[in-house]
Amino acid sequence: MPQTPKTPPPTRRSLLRALGGTAALGALAGCGVPAAYVKPGDRTVPDASATDHRLAWSNWPLYIDTDDDNPNKRPTLEAFEKRTGISVDYVEDINDNDEFFGKISPSLMNRRQTDRDLIVISDYMCARYVRLGWVLEMDRDRQPHVAEHLDPLLRSPAFDPGRRFTVPYQSGITGIAYDRRRLGREIRQVSDLWASDLKGRVTLLSGVDEAFALLMQADGVDITKWTADDFHTVCDQLERQIRKRQIRRFTGNDYTKDLVSGDVLACQAYSGDVIQLQADNPDIRFVVPEEGAELWSDSLMIPNRARHQANAERLIDYYYEPEVAAELAAWVNYICPVPAAQAVLADSEDEETAALAENPLIFPDATLRKRLAVARNITAGERVEFAKRWNGIVGM
């Protein structure tokens, strides 16, 4: 198995652009702009997979296993190519959900090919692609491993019931990270962030899609069916904390630098990032609050007019083989969407690799799983209003 990388991965979840182009496009599409939505009959082209043994895959940087001695070699991907004879053009050109949306949206909304057969996008943005009719429905008959091994917690999110258009690539938890040694106490609840000894030493995530669910759960809200009133209640609470100077600032993934330096003692954080930080500082802890936390995914999708749909479906299914999923999980250290991979890692002869099987931030145990939920996404009709309110708070 590849050894755990020491370099923290870049953000998987982008900052929401303040009422900018892609947010506006999503909102307009939800209001019925005919140019954006693509009807099912306009989504496909003849599939060349049977005669053209290749596919193009766009992914995030540092989101696949690499060889320890050669970062340009990707063991699981090369094994797929050798087994199937399918050549994969793997490109790390997704650095931000909104930026990538803007890059390929002109092709998708105008019924043109994107020159990609597979993309990896975060949940909240997947909802937009699915709503716009920009991705192909997958044939589960070609994906027996997905059907058998996909984590039950991830099988039917509100934006894609039954996972007809999306398949989780990796998952994570939005919770709380803190420095136990510097703070001198435990954090167990979101309300602990508002204690006097953390005044000015707390950060929250700046993207509304990333931040709101955890804060709602602190109020006992079921995030699978939250309401507009729940959202505005959270905003009211944050405005009070800002006026009290409890919150130092709102951040993207740069919260990790503040936590490592000690400028911040507690922050809203992603589980995968914290695993990386703990390699250098075991005093940094990650907690799923007692009230619960959000479980999210970056998901594989096949964009409209992809020329190699069957090849892409075959690659997706390959990564749901427990042995392959285990090898990927050992490298990226996010939550593995294939629970059966845990036993594979546990049987590893490498001690460090076997220990990953016991890490609840890669394989949540039964107790932790009960506190995780996939949040309902912000709808197109809600987005402009909510973004305006949220961006006003972040800019305070």
C-alpha positions as CSV (number, residue, x, y, z in Angstrom):
1,M,0.0,0.0,0.0
2,P,1.2,3.6,-0.6
3,Q,2.3,5.4,2.5
4,T,0.3,8.3,3.8
5,P,1.3,11.5,2.1
6,K,2.6,14.3,4.4
7,T,1.5,17.2,2.3
8,P,-2.0,18.3,3.1
9,P,-4.3,18.1,0.0
10,P,-5.7,21.3,-1.4
11,T,-9.3,22.2,-0.8
12,R,-11.9,19.9,-2.2
13,R,-14.7,22.3,-1.5
14,S,-14.7,25.7,-3.0
15,L,-15.7,29.1,-1.7
16,L,-19.1,30.4,-2.8
17,R,-18.7,33.3,-5.2
18,A,-20.6,36.4,-4.1
19,L,-23.7,36.3,-6.4
20,G,-21.3,35.7,-9.2
21,G,-21.6,34.1,-12.6
22,T,-22.1,30.5,-11.8
23,A,-24.3,31.1,-8.8
24,A,-26.5,33.3,-11.0
25,L,-26.6,30.7,-13.7
26,G,-27.8,28.1,-11.3
27,A,-30.5,30.4,-9.9
28,L,-31.7,31.4,-13.4
29,A,-31.8,27.8,-14.5
30,G,-34.0,27.0,-11.5
31,C,-36.3,29.8,-12.5
32,G,-36.9,28.1,-15.9
33,V,-34.3,29.7,-18.3
34,P,-34.7,27.3,-21.3
35,A,-31.1,27.6,-22.5
36,A,-29.7,26.0,-19.3
37,Y,-31.7,22.9,-18.9
38,V,-31.0,20.0,-21.2
39,K,-33.8,17.5,-21.9
40,P,-33.0,13.8,-21.7
41,G,-33.2,13.3,-25.4
42,D,-30.4,15.9,-26.0
43,R,-27.9,14.5,-23.6
44,T,-26.3,11.5,-25.4
45,V,-24.2,10.8,-28.4
46,P,-23.4,7.3,-29.8
47,D,-21.1,5.5,-27.3
48,A,-17.7,4.7,-28.9
49,S,-16.5,2.6,-26.0
50,A,-16.7,-0.8,-27.7
51,T,-14.2,0.3,-30.4
52,D,-12.4,3.2,-28.9
53,H,-10.7,1.9,-25.7
54,R,-10.0,5.1,-23.9
55,L,-11.6,7.8,-21.6
56,A,-10.8,11.3,-20.3
57,W,-11.0,11.9,-16.5
58,S,-10.8,15.3,-14.8
59,N,-10.1,15.2,-11.1
60,W,-8.7,17.3,-8.3
61,P,-4.9,17.5,-7.6
62,L,-3.5,15.0,-5.1
63,Y,-6.7,12.9,-5.1
64,I,-5.4,9.6,-6.3
65,D,-2.7,7.2,-5.2
66,T,0.8,7.7,-6.6
67,D,4.0,5.8,-6.5
68,D,6.3,6.7,-3.6
69,D,9.3,7.1,-5.9
70,N,7.5,8.6,-8.9
71,P,4.5,10.9,-8.4
72,N,3.6,10.6,-12.1
73,K,2.8,6.9,-11.7
74,R,-0.7,6.1,-10.3
75,P,-0.8,2.4,-9.3
76,T,-4.5,1.8,-9.2
77,L,-5.1,3.6,-12.5
78,E,-2.3,1.8,-14.2
79,A,-3.6,-1.5,-13.0
80,F,-7.0,-0.7,-14.5
81,E,-5.5,0.2,-17.8
82,K,-3.5,-3.1,-17.9
83,R,-6.5,-5.2,-16.9
84,T,-9.0,-3.7,-19.3
85,G,-6.9,-2.3,-22.2
86,I,-8.7,1.1,-21.7
87,S,-6.3,4.1,-21.8
88,V,-7.1,6.8,-19.3
89,D,-6.2,10.4,-20.0
90,Y,-6.1,11.6,-16.3
91,V,-6.0,15.4,-15.9
92,E,-5.8,17.3,-12.6
93,D,-7.7,20.4,-13.8
94,I,-10.3,20.8,-11.1
95,N,-9.1,23.3,-8.4
96,D,-12.4,24.9,-7.5
97,N,-16.0,23.7,-8.0
98,D,-17.3,27.1,-9.3
99,E,-14.3,27.7,-11.5
100,F,-14.7,24.3,-13.1
101,F,-18.4,24.8,-13.5
102,G,-17.6,28.0,-15.4
103,K,-15.1,26.2,-17.6
104,I,-17.4,23.5,-18.9
105,S,-20.9,25.1,-18.5
106,P,-20.8,26.8,-22.0
107,S,-20.4,23.4,-23.6
108,L,-23.0,21.7,-21.5
109,M,-25.7,24.3,-21.8
110,N,-25.2,24.5,-25.5
111,R,-25.4,20.7,-26.1
112,R,-21.7,20.3,-27.0
113,Q,-19.1,17.8,-25.9
114,T,-16.8,18.7,-23.0
115,D,-14.0,16.3,-24.1
116,R,-14.4,14.6,-20.8
117,D,-16.0,11.3,-19.9
118,L,-15.7,11.6,-16.1
119,I,-15.5,14.4,-13.6
120,V,-15.3,14.6,-9.8
121,I,-17.4,17.4,-8.2
122,S,-18.6,18.2,-4.6
123,D,-22.1,17.3,-3.5
124,Y,-23.6,20.8,-3.5
125,M,-22.4,21.4,-7.1
126,C,-23.4,17.9,-8.2
127,A,-27.0,19.0,-7.3
128,R,-26.7,21.8,-9.8
129,Y,-25.5,19.5,-12.6
130,V,-28.2,17.0,-11.9
131,R,-30.9,19.7,-11.8
132,L,-29.8,21.2,-15.1
133,G,-29.8,17.8,-16.8
134,W,-26.1,18.0,-17.6
135,V,-25.0,14.5,-16.6
136,L,-25.8,11.1,-17.9
137,E,-27.8,8.4,-16.0
138,M,-25.5,5.5,-15.2
139,D,-26.2,1.8,-16.1
140,R,-25.9,-0.1,-12.8
141,D,-25.9,-3.4,-14.7
142,R,-22.4,-2.4,-15.7
143,Q,-21.5,-1.5,-12.0
144,P,-22.1,-4.6,-9.8
145,H,-19.5,-3.5,-7.3
146,V,-21.1,-0.1,-6.8
147,A,-24.5,-1.8,-6.3
148,E,-23.0,-4.1,-3.7
149,H,-20.5,-2.0,-1.8
150,L,-21.7,1.6,-1.8
151,D,-22.0,2.8,1.8
152,P,-25.7,2.8,2.8
153,L,-25.3,6.3,4.3
154,L,-24.5,7.6,0.8
155,R,-27.0,5.7,-1.3
156,S,-29.8,8.2,-1.7
157,P,-29.0,11.9,-1.2
158,A,-31.8,14.4,-1.7
159,F,-30.2,15.8,-4.9
160,D,-29.9,12.4,-6.5
161,P,-32.3,9.8,-5.0
162,G,-31.0,6.3,-5.7
163,R,-27.7,7.7,-7.0
164,R,-28.8,7.4,-10.6
165,F,-26.4,10.2,-11.9
166,T,-23.6,10.3,-9.3
167,V,-21.3,7.9,-7.4
168,P,-19.2,9.0,-4.4
169,Y,-15.5,9.0,-5.1
170,Q,-14.4,10.0,-1.5
171,S,-16.3,11.4,1.4
172,G,-15.6,13.5,4.4
173,I,-17.0,15.1,7.5
174,T,-17.4,18.8,8.3
175,G,-16.7,19.0,12.0
176,I,-14.5,20.9,14.5
177,A,-10.7,20.8,14.8
178,Y,-8.9,22.1,17.8
179,D,-5.5,22.1,19.5
180,R,-6.0,20.1,22.7
181,R,-2.7,21.1,24.3
182,R,-3.0,24.8,23.6
183,L,-6.7,25.0,24.6
184,G,-6.3,22.8,27.7
185,R,-9.7,21.2,27.5
186,E,-12.0,19.1,25.3
187,I,-14.5,20.4,22.7
188,R,-17.7,18.3,22.5
189,Q,-20.4,20.6,21.1
190,V,-20.6,23.5,18.6
191,S,-21.7,25.7,21.6
192,D,-18.2,25.1,23.1
193,L,-16.9,27.4,20.4
194,W,-18.6,30.4,22.0
195,A,-16.8,30.0,25.4
196,S,-14.9,33.0,26.7
197,D,-11.5,31.3,26.5
198,L,-11.9,31.1,22.7
199,K,-12.8,34.7,22.1
200,G,-11.1,35.8,18.9
201,R,-9.5,32.4,18.4
202,V,-12.3,30.7,16.3
203,T,-12.7,30.5,12.6
204,L,-15.6,29.2,10.5
205,L,-15.7,28.2,6.8
206,S,-16.6,31.0,4.5
207,G,-18.6,29.1,1.9
208,V,-22.3,28.9,2.7
209,D,-22.6,25.3,1.3
210,E,-19.7,24.2,3.5
211,A,-20.7,25.9,6.8
212,F,-24.4,26.0,7.4
213,A,-25.2,22.4,8.1
214,L,-23.0,21.9,11.2
215,L,-24.3,25.2,12.7
216,M,-27.9,24.1,12.2
217,Q,-27.2,20.7,13.9
218,A,-26.2,22.6,17.0
219,D,-29.8,23.7,17.2
220,G,-31.1,20.1,16.8
221,V,-32.2,20.7,13.2
222,D,-32.5,17.7,10.9
223,I,-30.3,18.8,8.1
224,T,-31.8,16.4,5.6
225,K,-34.9,18.6,5.6
226,W,-33.9,22.0,7.0
227,T,-36.0,25.1,6.3
228,A,-35.4,28.8,5.4
229,D,-36.2,29.7,9.0
230,D,-33.5,27.3,10.2
231,F,-31.0,29.1,7.9
232,H,-31.9,32.6,9.0
233,T,-31.8,31.5,12.7
234,V,-28.2,30.4,12.2
235,C,-27.4,33.7,10.5
236,D,-28.8,35.6,13.4
237,Q,-26.7,33.6,15.9
238,L,-23.5,34.2,13.8
239,E,-24.2,38.0,13.7
240,R,-24.3,38.0,17.5
241,Q,-21.0,36.1,17.8
242,I,-19.4,38.5,15.3
243,R,-20.5,41.5,17.3
244,K,-19.0,39.9,20.4
245,R,-15.7,39.4,18.4
246,Q,-15.9,35.6,19.1
247,I,-15.1,34.7,15.5
248,R,-11.6,35.7,14.3
249,R,-12.5,35.3,10.6
250,F,-14.1,33.2,7.9
251,T,-11.8,31.0,5.9
252,G,-11.2,28.7,3.0
253,N,-8.8,25.8,3.5
254,D,-6.3,28.2,4.9
255,Y,-7.8,27.5,8.3
256,T,-5.1,24.8,8.6
257,K,-2.3,27.4,8.7
258,D,-4.0,29.3,11.6
259,L,-4.5,26.1,13.5
260,V,-0.9,25.0,13.1
261,S,0.5,28.4,14.1
262,G,-1.7,28.7,17.2
263,D,-3.4,31.9,16.0
264,V,-6.6,29.9,16.1
265,L,-7.4,27.3,18.8
266,A,-10.6,25.8,17.3
267,C,-12.2,25.9,13.8
268,Q,-14.7,24.4,11.5
269,A,-12.7,21.8,9.5
270,Y,-12.7,18.9,7.2
271,S,-11.9,15.4,8.5
272,G,-9.4,14.6,5.7
273,D,-7.4,17.8,6.4
274,V,-7.1,17.0,10.1
275,I,-5.7,13.5,9.4
276,Q,-2.9,15.1,7.5
277,L,-2.2,17.7,10.2
278,Q,-2.2,15.0,12.9
279,A,0.8,13.4,11.2
280,D,2.9,16.3,12.4
281,N,0.9,17.4,15.5
282,P,-1.0,14.7,17.4
283,D,-2.4,17.4,19.7
284,I,-4.7,18.5,16.9
285,R,-8.0,16.8,17.4
286,F,-11.1,16.4,15.2
287,V,-14.5,16.1,16.8
288,V,-17.9,15.3,15.5
289,P,-20.1,17.3,17.9
290,E,-22.6,15.5,20.0
291,E,-25.4,17.0,18.0
292,G,-24.0,15.6,14.8
293,A,-22.1,16.6,11.7
294,E,-22.4,16.8,8.0
295,L,-21.3,13.9,5.8
296,W,-20.4,15.0,2.3
297,S,-18.9,13.5,-0.8
298,D,-17.0,14.4,-4.0
299,S,-18.8,12.4,-6.6
300,L,-18.0,10.9,-10.0
301,M,-20.3,12.0,-12.8
302,I,-20.4,11.4,-16.6
303,P,-21.1,14.7,-18.4
304,N,-23.5,14.9,-21.3
305,R,-22.4,13.8,-24.7
306,A,-19.5,11.9,-23.3
307,R,-18.2,9.6,-26.0
308,H,-17.0,6.8,-23.7
309,Q,-19.8,6.3,-21.2
310,A,-19.4,2.5,-20.9
311,N,-15.7,2.9,-20.3
312,A,-16.3,5.5,-17.6
313,E,-18.9,3.3,-15.9
314,R,-16.4,0.5,-15.9
315,L,-13.7,2.6,-14.3
316,I,-16.2,3.8,-11.6
317,D,-17.1,0.2,-10.8
318,Y,-13.4,-0.7,-10.6
319,Y,-12.8,1.8,-7.8
320,Y,-15.6,0.1,-5.9
321,E,-13.8,-3.2,-5.7
322,P,-12.8,-3.4,-2.0
323,E,-9.1,-4.1,-2.8
324,V,-8.9,-1.0,-5.1
325,A,-10.9,1.2,-2.7
326,A,-8.5,0.2,0.1
327,E,-5.5,1.2,-1.8
328,L,-7.0,4.5,-2.7
329,A,-8.1,5.1,0.9
330,A,-4.7,4.4,2.2
331,W,-3.3,7.3,0.2
332,V,-6.0,10.0,0.2
333,N,-7.2,9.5,3.9
334,Y,-10.7,10.7,3.3
335,I,-13.8,8.6,4.3
336,C,-13.9,5.6,2.1
337,P,-17.3,5.1,0.5
338,V,-16.7,1.3,0.4
339,P,-17.0,-0.1,3.9
340,A,-15.7,-3.5,2.7
341,A,-12.3,-1.9,2.1
342,Q,-11.8,-1.7,5.9
343,A,-11.1,-5.5,6.2
344,V,-8.7,-5.3,3.3
345,L,-6.6,-2.6,5.1
346,A,-6.8,-4.5,8.4
347,D,-5.2,-7.5,6.8
348,S,-2.2,-5.5,5.5
349,E,1.2,-6.7,6.6
350,D,2.3,-3.0,6.8
351,E,1.6,-1.9,10.4
352,E,0.8,1.8,9.5
353,T,-1.5,0.7,6.7
354,A,-3.3,-1.7,8.9
355,A,-3.8,1.0,11.5
356,L,-5.8,3.0,9.0
357,A,-8.6,0.5,9.2
358,E,-9.2,1.6,12.8
359,N,-9.2,5.3,12.0
360,P,-12.9,6.5,12.4
361,L,-12.2,9.4,10.1
362,I,-11.6,6.9,7.3
363,F,-14.1,4.2,8.4
364,P,-16.6,5.7,10.9
365,D,-17.7,3.2,13.5
366,A,-21.4,2.5,14.3
367,T,-21.6,5.1,17.0
368,L,-20.2,7.9,14.9
369,R,-22.3,6.9,11.9
370,K,-25.4,7.6,13.9
371,R,-24.3,11.2,14.2
372,L,-23.7,11.8,10.5
373,A,-26.2,13.0,7.9
374,V,-26.1,14.2,4.3
375,A,-27.5,17.7,4.2
376,R,-30.3,18.9,1.9
377,N,-28.7,21.2,-0.6
378,I,-29.6,24.9,-1.1
379,T,-32.0,25.0,-4.0
380,A,-31.8,27.3,-7.0
381,G,-34.7,29.3,-5.7
382,E,-33.1,29.8,-2.3
383,R,-29.5,30.5,-3.5
384,V,-29.6,34.2,-4.3
385,E,-31.4,35.1,-1.1
386,F,-29.2,32.9,1.1
387,A,-26.0,33.9,-0.6
388,K,-26.8,37.6,-0.1
389,R,-27.5,37.1,3.6
390,W,-24.4,34.8,4.1
391,N,-22.0,37.0,2.2
392,G,-23.1,40.0,4.2
393,I,-22.1,38.0,7.4
394,V,-18.8,36.8,6.0
395,G,-17.9,40.4,5.1
396,M,-18.8,41.9,8.5
